[in-house]
């Protein structure tokens, strides 16, 4: 048995972390069995790598405990007062580890991943998130149950912890042990990173091999990953030259054909159409929810009817799994970069954006959000990229009929959109409104009596209420004098679910796009593969605008050949789709190649494809170069 002295408490701490983490891992493993092709070797890898990361997590946890154990004299360390403090600390620690087990389970249940950037947001934006959790789960009962369980758990811990006291020590001996223990987190910081949990092609296995607490702090640390350091890359000149080849198109002329800049002028010729645009970015509207894509629940009667009256795009992929990824792609027309969205990064002002182009053309640009726009830094980004902002703080009491943790209901939001459009029309200014909804989000609550699915019963109700609200928006807009000169664009920010065995499951990124303007645009189904980054160039093409941009996206409706390509991502994995092939870039300079079947997303591993890699790097590494060198910013 270990020598019983003041450092014995570190052994207790190690035991608490390893046991609680192993139990959590086992619970999540059982939950994931249907998604795992479990073999004895994979099981060993999951628990071996998991144990390693549990120990790494312990090394960080141990820092303050080691410092206290080294510096306190025997008299103070063995005092009754300090002993009581240690017991209280131990009780709080075991409670937090039990609560962490519950938190990890609920997080994994929703996102099929350990704590990541989403969890970081949950800690930063406490008002929305705590309210959302309280509206979604019986929090008080959970906290009380964990407290009662902790009383039982802590009794043996307390007994073992008592062995740490009443022993004499020397400062020299304490320093030796303490120095050795403090070297562990230093070594961990230098030599360990989250990519070492990559033990299998199966994403669930990789997640199980991690430690939730370690993953949380890794997300804090790695909000932006250095592309050239962590990802496969080639010579920048070659990459940018290839990117320019890929971006060539009808009516496009590069400003500097021989330099690194991709800034170009689009000049379609002819008269411009100064139509208004209302762009509705619909929360979590996966293609799979629509009858048009095979859903048989009848959740989207409004959108299914709209599909026959619009330019209806049926082969569109979301850039990522977060709202800010969608907003970034739509407004900046850029493929995703590793780490967090540009919207949340510092120094994100003055991009050449859809907003800046519309503002230059005299449009009244507004970002209208159902919640508080400080969330995810949205208000700051839009305010510094060509928009004025309207959020929940700008709603008067008589404009709000229903709210939840995330904001006002979609109907209230859309009625506000109508009012803001009226203001612009009265001022005789064309308007461009980017509208971000929230009702199709957990806890899926909305006003009673609107649809035939009760509030707070799950995703189906959220989808159907969102669909109903879009119908209300269009019905109210049709009463307005500006309706006939307005284009309504409806697109999702991301899908409702992106969890699967593969880190980037292509099928789980499919979203719909509607462009509706009955007085100006003939209905048509467009089945060309496209990305959210193509939406701005396509709308600008429909307006026949001449403009200068550094957009990576292209006008899907341009006649001639179209290169079927799209982009998908998590915060670390970057995907480039070309025809039926998928390139996945990872932060250990991995490059994985797959073919996939569009109908069901089934994938097959391929040998390396040099052409696919070069084109993927042209788009992704090329975009990184442009972003880092500020080649897509407005000139002062």
MARMAR-434365 format. One record per residue (C-alpha): residue number from 1; residue in three letters; x, y, z. Coordinates in steps of 0.05 Angstrom, whole numbers. Layout:
N
SITE  seq  type       x       y       z
SITE  NUM   ala       X       Y       Z
...
This chain:
636
SITE  seq  type       x       y       z
SITE    1   unk       0       0       0
SITE    2   unk      23      71     -13
SITE    3   unk      59     106      43
SITE    4   unk       9     145      83
SITE    5   unk      32     217      86
SITE    6   unk       9     285      63
SITE    7   unk      18     266     -10
SITE    8   unk     -30     208      -1
SITE    9   unk     -85     259     -14
SITE   10   unk     -58     264     -86
SITE   11   unk     -70     189     -94
SITE   12   unk    -142     200     -71
SITE   13   unk    -149     256    -121
SITE   14   unk    -121     211    -177
SITE   15   unk    -169     156    -156
SITE   16   unk    -230     202    -157
SITE   17   unk    -213     227    -227
SITE   18   unk    -196     160    -257
SITE   19   unk    -255     122    -228
SITE   20   unk    -306     176    -246
SITE   21   unk    -277     183    -316
SITE   22   unk    -276     108    -327
SITE   23   unk    -348     101    -304
SITE   24   unk    -368     159    -351
SITE   25   unk    -330     126    -408
SITE   26   unk    -365      60    -396
SITE   27   unk    -435      92    -394
SITE   28   unk    -420     129    -459
SITE   29   unk    -392      65    -489
SITE   30   unk    -456      27    -474
SITE   31   unk    -496      85    -503
SITE   32   unk    -454      83    -567
SITE   33   unk    -453       8    -579
SITE   34   unk    -499      12    -638
SITE   35   unk    -450      60    -672
SITE   36   unk    -387      20    -656
SITE   37   unk    -359     -40    -692
SITE   38   unk    -329     -62    -627
SITE   39   unk    -271    -111    -627
SITE   40   unk    -227    -132    -568
SITE   41   unk    -169     -90    -595
SITE   42   unk    -212     -28    -603
SITE   43   unk    -239     -38    -532
SITE   44   unk    -168     -41    -505
SITE   45   unk    -149      22    -544
SITE   46   unk    -210      60    -518
SITE   47   unk    -194      44    -445
SITE   48   unk    -118      49    -450
SITE   49   unk    -117     116    -486
SITE   50   unk    -175     139    -442
SITE   51   unk    -135     120    -379
SITE   52   unk     -76     159    -405
SITE   53   unk    -118     222    -416
SITE   54   unk    -150     212    -347
SITE   55   unk     -80     214    -317
SITE   56   unk     -62     275    -358
SITE   57   unk    -125     309    -332
SITE   58   unk    -104     290    -261
SITE   59   unk     -36     322    -271
SITE   60   unk     -69     390    -284
SITE   61   unk    -119     381    -228
SITE   62   unk     -62     365    -180
SITE   63   unk     -24     431    -188
SITE   64   unk     -57     471    -131
SITE   65   unk     -59     409     -86
SITE   66   unk      15     396     -96
SITE   67   unk      33     469     -82
SITE   68   unk      -7     467     -17
SITE   69   unk      24     401       4
SITE   70   unk      94     429      -7
SITE   71   unk      90     497      25
SITE   72   unk      48     484      88
SITE   73   unk      84     468     152
SITE   74   unk      68     405     191
SITE   75   unk      34     446     245
SITE   76   unk     -14     479     196
SITE   77   unk     -24     419     150
SITE   78   unk     -42     373     208
SITE   79   unk     -87     423     243
SITE   80   unk    -161     410     254
SITE   81   unk    -178     472     214
SITE   82   unk    -140     449     152
SITE   83   unk    -167     378     160
SITE   84   unk    -239     406     157
SITE   85   unk    -220     448      97
SITE   86   unk    -193     386      62
SITE   87   unk    -257     348      76
SITE   88   unk    -300     404      48
SITE   89   unk    -256     409     -13
SITE   90   unk    -260     334     -22
SITE   91   unk    -336     335     -17
SITE   92   unk    -341     391     -68
SITE   93   unk    -293     355    -114
SITE   94   unk    -331     288    -113
SITE   95   unk    -396     326    -123
SITE   96   unk    -367     362    -184
SITE   97   unk    -342     297    -213
SITE   98   unk    -411     265    -205
SITE   99   unk    -444     326    -235
SITE  100   unk    -393     323    -292
SITE  101   unk    -416     252    -307
SITE  102   unk    -487     276    -314
SITE  103   unk    -466     336    -356
SITE  104   unk    -423     293    -402
SITE  105   unk    -479     244    -413
SITE  106   unk    -530     298    -432
SITE  107   unk    -479     334    -476
SITE  108   unk    -460     268    -510
SITE  109   unk    -533     251    -519
SITE  110   unk    -545     315    -558
SITE  111   unk    -479     324    -596
SITE  112   unk    -447     254    -596
SITE  113   unk    -382     285    -574
SITE  114   unk    -342     301    -511
SITE  115   unk    -341     374    -488
SITE  116   unk    -318     420    -544
SITE  117   unk    -327     491    -569
SITE  118   unk    -402     485    -557
SITE  119   unk    -388     470    -483
SITE  120   unk    -341     530    -480
SITE  121   unk    -398     573    -506
SITE  122   unk    -442     543    -452
SITE  123   unk    -393     570    -400
SITE  124   unk    -386     638    -432
SITE  125   unk    -458     653    -449
SITE  126   unk    -487     632    -382
SITE  127   unk    -553     671    -386
SITE  128   unk    -579     636    -449
SITE  129   unk    -548     569    -433
SITE  130   unk    -570     563    -360
SITE  131   unk    -640     584    -380
SITE  132   unk    -640     533    -436
SITE  133   unk    -617     478    -390
SITE  134   unk    -669     496    -338
SITE  135   unk    -724     496    -391
SITE  136   unk    -699     429    -420
SITE  137   unk    -684     388    -358
SITE  138   unk    -708     380    -285
SITE  139   unk    -645     414    -260
SITE  140   unk    -664     420    -186
SITE  141   unk    -682     347    -181
SITE  142   unk    -617     327    -215
SITE  143   unk    -575     371    -169
SITE  144   unk    -610     342    -108
SITE  145   unk    -601     271    -131
SITE  146   unk    -527     282    -144
SITE  147   unk    -520     313     -75
SITE  148   unk    -551     252     -41
SITE  149   unk    -509     205     -82
SITE  150   unk    -447     245     -64
SITE  151   unk    -459     235      10
SITE  152   unk    -454     160      -1
SITE  153   unk    -394     166     -47
SITE  154   unk    -355     213      -2
SITE  155   unk    -357     170      61
SITE  156   unk    -301     121      38
SITE  157   unk    -264     180       7
SITE  158   unk    -265     216      73
SITE  159   unk    -239     155     110
SITE  160   unk    -181     148      61
SITE  161   unk    -167     223      62
SITE  162   unk    -156     220     137
SITE  163   unk     -93     180     125
SITE  164   unk     -60     242      96
SITE  165   unk     -56     277     163
SITE  166   unk     -17     271     229
SITE  167   unk      49     254     195
SITE  168   unk     114     292     199
SITE  169   unk     153     314     139
SITE  170   unk     214     354     118
SITE  171   unk     213     412      69
SITE  172   unk     269     380      28
SITE  173   unk     230     316      18
SITE  174   unk     167     354       2
SITE  175   unk     203     395     -51
SITE  176   unk     230     333     -85
SITE  177   unk     162     299     -89
SITE  178   unk     127     364    -107
SITE  179   unk     177     380    -163
SITE  180   unk     167     311    -193
SITE  181   unk      91     318    -191
SITE  182   unk      93     388    -221
SITE  183   unk     135     364    -279
SITE  184   unk      77     320    -301
SITE  185   unk      31     377    -324
SITE  186   unk      90     412    -356
SITE  187   unk     106     349    -397
SITE  188   unk      32     340    -412
SITE  189   unk      26     411    -438
SITE  190   unk      87     402    -483
SITE  191   unk      75     331    -509
SITE  192   unk       0     315    -506
SITE  193   unk     -56     341    -550
SITE  194   unk    -126     320    -567
SITE  195   unk    -107     291    -634
SITE  196   unk     -76     232    -597
SITE  197   unk    -147     206    -583
SITE  198   unk    -151     189    -657
SITE  199   unk    -150     113    -650
SITE  200   unk    -199      92    -704
SITE  201   unk    -237     114    -766
SITE  202   unk    -299     112    -721
SITE  203   unk    -312     181    -691
SITE  204   unk    -349     151    -631
SITE  205   unk    -287     110    -612
SITE  206   unk    -243     172    -614
SITE  207   unk    -291     210    -570
SITE  208   unk    -294     153    -519
SITE  209   unk    -218     151    -516
SITE  210   unk    -216     223    -492
SITE  211   unk    -231     255    -425
SITE  212   unk    -288     306    -423
SITE  213   unk    -253     354    -376
SITE  214   unk    -189     352    -416
SITE  215   unk    -229     363    -481
SITE  216   unk    -263     424    -450
SITE  217   unk    -198     459    -433
SITE  218   unk    -167     438    -500
SITE  219   unk    -225     475    -533
SITE  220   unk    -209     537    -493
SITE  221   unk    -136     532    -514
SITE  222   unk    -145     516    -587
SITE  223   unk    -198     566    -610
SITE  224   unk    -155     579    -672
SITE  225   unk    -109     527    -701
SITE  226   unk     -48     547    -742
SITE  227   unk     -63     515    -809
SITE  228   unk       8     509    -835
SITE  229   unk      32     479    -770
SITE  230   unk     -22     427    -759
SITE  231   unk     -50     410    -829
SITE  232   unk     -24     382    -894
SITE  233   unk       1     439    -936
SITE  234   unk      40     453   -1000
SITE  235   unk      76     514   -1028
SITE  236   unk      32     575   -1020
SITE  237   unk      46     601   -1090
SITE  238   unk      26     535   -1122
SITE  239   unk     -36     531   -1079
SITE  240   unk     -58     602   -1095
SITE  241   unk     -45     592   -1169
SITE  242   unk     -90     530   -1168
SITE  243   unk    -143     569   -1129
SITE  244   unk    -145     622   -1184
SITE  245   unk    -155     568   -1236
SITE  246   unk    -213     540   -1196
SITE  247   unk    -244     609   -1187
SITE  248   unk    -244     627   -1260
SITE  249   unk    -313     638   -1287
SITE  250   unk    -358     676   -1333
SITE  251   unk    -357     751   -1322
SITE  252   unk    -300     746   -1270
SITE  253   unk    -236     786   -1278
SITE  254   unk    -179     784   -1227
SITE  255   unk    -153     852   -1205
SITE  256   unk     -82     825   -1198
SITE  257   unk     -76     763   -1243
SITE  258   unk      -4     749   -1224
SITE  259   unk      -5     764   -1150
SITE  260   unk     -31     726   -1089
SITE  261   unk     -96     766   -1084
SITE  262   unk    -159     733   -1110
SITE  263   unk    -197     799   -1111
SITE  264   unk    -238     800   -1174
SITE  265   unk    -291     842   -1209
SITE  266   unk    -357     809   -1229
SITE  267   unk    -389     846   -1287
SITE  268   unk    -450     811   -1317
SITE  269   unk    -468     872   -1360
SITE  270   unk    -538     900   -1367
SITE  271   unk    -583     935   -1318
SITE  272   unk    -580     920   -1243
SITE  273   unk    -643     900   -1205
SITE  274   unk    -647     937   -1140
SITE  275   unk    -692     888   -1105
SITE  276   unk    -697     880   -1030
SITE  277   unk    -671     817    -997
SITE  278   unk    -697     783    -934
SITE  279   unk    -650     726    -918
SITE  280   unk    -679     679    -865
SITE  281   unk    -625     636    -833
SITE  282   unk    -668     581    -803
SITE  283   unk    -641     546    -741
SITE  284   unk    -623     472    -752
SITE  285   unk    -666     461    -814
SITE  286   unk    -638     396    -840
SITE  287   unk    -660     374    -909
SITE  288   unk    -685     309    -878
SITE  289   unk    -742     345    -843
SITE  290   unk    -775     365    -909
SITE  291   unk    -826     323    -947
SITE  292   unk    -789     344   -1010
SITE  293   unk    -729     304    -986
SITE  294   unk    -770     242    -966
SITE  295   unk    -795     258    -896
SITE  296   unk    -863     227    -885
SITE  297   unk    -884     263    -821
SITE  298   unk    -914     324    -856
SITE  299   unk    -873     373    -814
SITE  300   unk    -862     426    -868
SITE  301   unk    -926     439    -908
SITE  302   unk    -907     513    -919
SITE  303   unk    -837     498    -945
SITE  304   unk    -861     439    -987
SITE  305   unk    -909     486   -1022
SITE  306   unk    -855     539   -1027
SITE  307   unk    -809     489   -1062
SITE  308   unk    -857     490   -1121
SITE  309   unk    -859     566   -1123
SITE  310   unk    -785     582   -1115
SITE  311   unk    -716     570   -1140
SITE  312   unk    -708     508   -1098
SITE  313   unk    -637     482   -1088
SITE  314   unk    -635     409   -1069
SITE  315   unk    -560     394   -1065
SITE  316   unk    -533     444   -1015
SITE  317   unk    -485     428    -957
SITE  318   unk    -476     468    -893
SITE  319   unk    -404     490    -878
SITE  320   unk    -405     468    -806
SITE  321   unk    -445     448    -745
SITE  322   unk    -454     516    -711
SITE  323   unk    -496     577    -727
SITE  324   unk    -435     621    -732
SITE  325   unk    -404     575    -784
SITE  326   unk    -466     583    -827
SITE  327   unk    -469     658    -818
SITE  328   unk    -394     663    -833
SITE  329   unk    -401     623    -898
SITE  330   unk    -462     660    -922
SITE  331   unk    -435     730    -908
SITE  332   unk    -360     722    -924
SITE  333   unk    -365     668    -978
SITE  334   unk    -306     630    -948
SITE  335   unk    -294     556    -936
SITE  336   unk    -286     537    -862
SITE  337   unk    -219     546    -828
SITE  338   unk    -195     504    -768
SITE  339   unk    -215     528    -699
SITE  340   unk    -272     573    -682
SITE  341   unk    -312     615    -732
SITE  342   unk    -283     681    -756
SITE  343   unk    -345     713    -726
SITE  344   unk    -318     696    -656
SITE  345   unk    -246     715    -669
SITE  346   unk    -213     781    -653
SITE  347   unk    -198     830    -709
SITE  348   unk    -257     808    -751
SITE  349   unk    -276     876    -777
SITE  350   unk    -280     906    -848
SITE  351   unk    -284     843    -890
SITE  352   unk    -304     846    -963
SITE  353   unk    -371     815    -948
SITE  354   unk    -441     809    -975
SITE  355   unk    -459     865    -926
SITE  356   unk    -404     911    -951
SITE  357   unk    -425     902   -1023
SITE  358   unk    -498     916   -1008
SITE  359   unk    -480     976    -966
SITE  360   unk    -437    1003   -1022
SITE  361   unk    -498     998   -1067
SITE  362   unk    -540    1040   -1019
SITE  363   unk    -577     984    -983
SITE  364   unk    -603     990    -912
SITE  365   unk    -570     928    -882
SITE  366   unk    -596     898    -817
SITE  367   unk    -578     836    -777
SITE  368   unk    -641     817    -739
SITE  369   unk    -636     765    -685
SITE  370   unk    -687     734    -639
SITE  371   unk    -640     732    -579
SITE  372   unk    -586     778    -551
SITE  373   unk    -534     789    -605
SITE  374   unk    -475     789    -558
SITE  375   unk    -482     713    -561
SITE  376   unk    -427     685    -604
SITE  377   unk    -403     756    -618
SITE  378   unk    -455     763    -673
SITE  379   unk    -474     836    -661
SITE  380   unk    -401     858    -661
SITE  381   unk    -385     821    -725
SITE  382   unk    -445     846    -764
SITE  383   unk    -439     917    -737
SITE  384   unk    -367     919    -763
SITE  385   unk    -383     888    -830
SITE  386   unk    -436     932    -860
SITE  387   unk    -498     921    -818
SITE  388   unk    -537     955    -764
SITE  389   unk    -562     905    -712
SITE  390   unk    -631     891    -683
SITE  391   unk    -637     840    -627
SITE  392   unk    -682     822    -569
SITE  393   unk    -662     885    -532
SITE  394   unk    -695     926    -588
SITE  395   unk    -763     892    -581
SITE  396   unk    -815     931    -542
SITE  397   unk    -859     894    -493
SITE  398   unk    -919     896    -540
SITE  399   unk    -877     863    -595
SITE  400   unk    -864     800    -552
SITE  401   unk    -916     746    -543
SITE  402   unk    -871     688    -526
SITE  403   unk    -798     678    -505
SITE  404   unk    -753     622    -483
SITE  405   unk    -679     618    -465
SITE  406   unk    -656     634    -536
SITE  407   unk    -701     692    -553
SITE  408   unk    -769     712    -578
SITE  409   unk    -810     662    -618
SITE  410   unk    -803     661    -693
SITE  411   unk    -870     695    -705
SITE  412   unk    -850     754    -661
SITE  413   unk    -783     757    -697
SITE  414   unk    -815     757    -766
SITE  415   unk    -865     811    -748
SITE  416   unk    -805     853    -726
SITE  417   unk    -773     839    -793
SITE  418   unk    -836     866    -827
SITE  419   unk    -833     929    -785
SITE  420   unk    -760     941    -800
SITE  421   unk    -773     931    -874
SITE  422   unk    -829     983    -869
SITE  423   unk    -780    1033    -839
SITE  424   unk    -731    1023    -896
SITE  425   unk    -786    1028    -948
SITE  426   unk    -812    1092    -917
SITE  427   unk    -741    1120    -919
SITE  428   unk    -740    1101    -994
SITE  429   unk    -680    1055    -985
SITE  430   unk    -674     984   -1011
SITE  431   unk    -662     936    -954
SITE  432   unk    -621     874    -940
SITE  433   unk    -643     838    -876
SITE  434   unk    -605     778    -849
SITE  435   unk    -653     744    -800
SITE  436   unk    -630     691    -750
SITE  437   unk    -684     648    -719
SITE  438   unk    -682     607    -654
SITE  439   unk    -748     569    -644
SITE  440   unk    -723     504    -675
SITE  441   unk    -674     494    -618
SITE  442   unk    -677     457    -553
SITE  443   unk    -720     465    -510
SITE  444   unk    -767     468    -571
SITE  445   unk    -818     513    -538
SITE  446   unk    -866     559    -575
SITE  447   unk    -936     589    -568
SITE  448   unk    -993     540    -556
SITE  449   unk   -1047     530    -607
SITE  450   unk   -1006     545    -669
SITE  451   unk    -992     475    -693
SITE  452   unk   -1017     405    -677
SITE  453   unk    -954     385    -638
SITE  454   unk    -951     408    -565
SITE  455   unk    -895     454    -544
SITE  456   unk    -834     424    -511
SITE  457   unk    -844     354    -539
SITE  458   unk    -783     352    -583
SITE  459   unk    -751     369    -650
SITE  460   unk    -812     352    -693
SITE  461   unk    -852     408    -659
SITE  462   unk    -794     457    -667
SITE  463   unk    -790     442    -742
SITE  464   unk    -865     447    -753
SITE  465   unk    -871     512    -714
SITE  466   unk    -812     542    -753
SITE  467   unk    -847     522    -818
SITE  468   unk    -913     553    -794
SITE  469   unk    -877     618    -776
SITE  470   unk    -846     623    -845
SITE  471   unk    -916     619    -873
SITE  472   unk    -937     675    -827
SITE  473   unk    -878     718    -850
SITE  474   unk    -896     710    -924
SITE  475   unk    -970     721    -911
SITE  476   unk    -956     787    -874
SITE  477   unk    -904     809    -926
SITE  478   unk    -955     799    -983
SITE  479   unk    -996     855    -952
SITE  480   unk    -939     905    -960
SITE  481   unk    -924     951   -1019
SITE  482   unk    -852     927   -1020
SITE  483   unk    -868     853   -1027
SITE  484   unk    -866     849   -1103
SITE  485   unk    -796     879   -1103
SITE  486   unk    -768     833   -1050
SITE  487   unk    -730     767   -1054
SITE  488   unk    -740     720    -996
SITE  489   unk    -683     672    -983
SITE  490   unk    -692     615    -934
SITE  491   unk    -633     571    -915
SITE  492   unk    -610     532    -854
SITE  493   unk    -550     552    -812
SITE  494   unk    -533     479    -803
SITE  495   unk    -566     411    -794
SITE  496   unk    -604     388    -733
SITE  497   unk    -555     331    -721
SITE  498   unk    -485     316    -746
SITE  499   unk    -468     256    -703
SITE  500   unk    -445     193    -738
SITE  501   unk    -388     142    -740
SITE  502   unk    -350     184    -791
SITE  503   unk    -322     250    -766
SITE  504   unk    -354     286    -825
SITE  505   unk    -416     248    -846
SITE  506   unk    -435     280    -912
SITE  507   unk    -509     262    -908
SITE  508   unk    -515     300    -842
SITE  509   unk    -495     366    -874
SITE  510   unk    -551     369    -926
SITE  511   unk    -595     431    -921
SITE  512   unk    -647     464    -966
SITE  513   unk    -645     532    -999
SITE  514   unk    -706     571   -1026
SITE  515   unk    -703     636   -1066
SITE  516   unk    -773     663   -1072
SITE  517   unk    -795     725   -1110
SITE  518   unk    -857     709   -1151
SITE  519   unk    -855     774   -1190
SITE  520   unk    -783     765   -1212
SITE  521   unk    -759     693   -1206
SITE  522   unk    -790     633   -1242
SITE  523   unk    -796     569   -1201
SITE  524   unk    -743     518   -1216
SITE  525   unk    -709     459   -1181
SITE  526   unk    -633     466   -1181
SITE  527   unk    -597     402   -1164
SITE  528   unk    -525     425   -1173
SITE  529   unk    -480     411   -1113
SITE  530   unk    -465     475   -1077
SITE  531   unk    -441     505   -1012
SITE  532   unk    -466     560    -967
SITE  533   unk    -409     602    -993
SITE  534   unk    -444     603   -1062
SITE  535   unk    -507     637   -1036
SITE  536   unk    -482     709   -1038
SITE  537   unk    -452     705   -1109
SITE  538   unk    -516     671   -1133
SITE  539   unk    -562     725   -1104
SITE  540   unk    -516     780   -1130
SITE  541   unk    -521     746   -1198
SITE  542   unk    -596     746   -1195
SITE  543   unk    -593     821   -1181
SITE  544   unk    -545     828   -1240
SITE  545   unk    -498     869   -1196
SITE  546   unk    -429     891   -1217
SITE  547   unk    -384     884   -1156
SITE  548   unk    -314     873   -1131
SITE  549   unk    -301     817   -1080
SITE  550   unk    -253     765   -1055
SITE  551   unk    -308     712   -1050
SITE  552   unk    -289     639   -1058
SITE  553   unk    -361     622   -1075
SITE  554   unk    -390     626   -1145
SITE  555   unk    -457     640   -1178
SITE  556   unk    -491     572   -1184
SITE  557   unk    -538     598   -1238
SITE  558   unk    -483     620   -1285
SITE  559   unk    -490     584   -1351
SITE  560   unk    -437     535   -1372
SITE  561   unk    -403     479   -1334
SITE  562   unk    -408     478   -1259
SITE  563   unk    -356     445   -1214
SITE  564   unk    -394     402   -1163
SITE  565   unk    -358     418   -1098
SITE  566   unk    -376     436   -1027
SITE  567   unk    -344     443    -958
SITE  568   unk    -362     413    -890
SITE  569   unk    -327     416    -823
SITE  570   unk    -323     409    -748
SITE  571   unk    -276     455    -711
SITE  572   unk    -216     409    -725
SITE  573   unk    -236     367    -785
SITE  574   unk    -241     402    -853
SITE  575   unk    -278     368    -910
SITE  576   unk    -275     382    -985
SITE  577   unk    -327     347   -1028
SITE  578   unk    -318     340   -1102
SITE  579   unk    -370     300   -1141
SITE  580   unk    -375     234   -1101
SITE  581   unk    -308     240   -1065
SITE  582   unk    -292     269    -997
SITE  583   unk    -224     294    -972
SITE  584   unk    -219     301    -896
SITE  585   unk    -160     341    -868
SITE  586   unk    -142     333    -794
SITE  587   unk     -95     369    -745
SITE  588   unk     -41     316    -746
SITE  589   unk     -29     330    -819
SITE  590   unk     -78     274    -836
SITE  591   unk    -110     270    -904
SITE  592   unk    -164     216    -910
SITE  593   unk    -200     200    -974
SITE  594   unk    -269     171    -984
SITE  595   unk    -322     160   -1037
SITE  596   unk    -394     167   -1015
SITE  597   unk    -464     152   -1039
SITE  598   unk    -508     213   -1040
SITE  599   unk    -572     176   -1025
SITE  600   unk    -553     147    -958
SITE  601   unk    -483     176    -945
SITE  602   unk    -449     107    -945
SITE  603   unk    -374     116    -950
SITE  604   unk    -316      75    -977
SITE  605   unk    -243      89    -959
SITE  606   unk    -200     107   -1019
SITE  607   unk    -126     108   -1034
SITE  608   unk     -95     178   -1035
SITE  609   unk    -121     222   -1091
SITE  610   unk     -69     274   -1109
SITE  611   unk    -116     316   -1152
SITE  612   unk    -169     317   -1098
SITE  613   unk    -117     337   -1046
SITE  614   unk     -89     393   -1089
SITE  615   unk    -157     423   -1102
SITE  616   unk    -177     416   -1029
SITE  617   unk    -114     451   -1008
SITE  618   unk    -125     505   -1060
SITE  619   unk    -192     522   -1028
SITE  620   unk    -175     512    -955
SITE  621   unk    -100     529    -949
SITE  622   unk    -111     584   -1001
SITE  623   unk    -168     613    -959
SITE  624   unk    -124     610    -897
SITE  625   unk     -69     649    -933
SITE  626   unk    -118     701    -956
SITE  627   unk    -148     708    -887
SITE  628   unk     -80     711    -851
SITE  629   unk     -53     763    -899
SITE  630   unk    -117     804    -897
SITE  631   unk    -127     800    -972
SITE  632   unk    -202     799    -965
SITE  633   unk    -209     863    -924
SITE  634   unk    -234     931    -945
SITE  635   unk    -180     982    -957
SITE  636   unk    -180    1041    -909
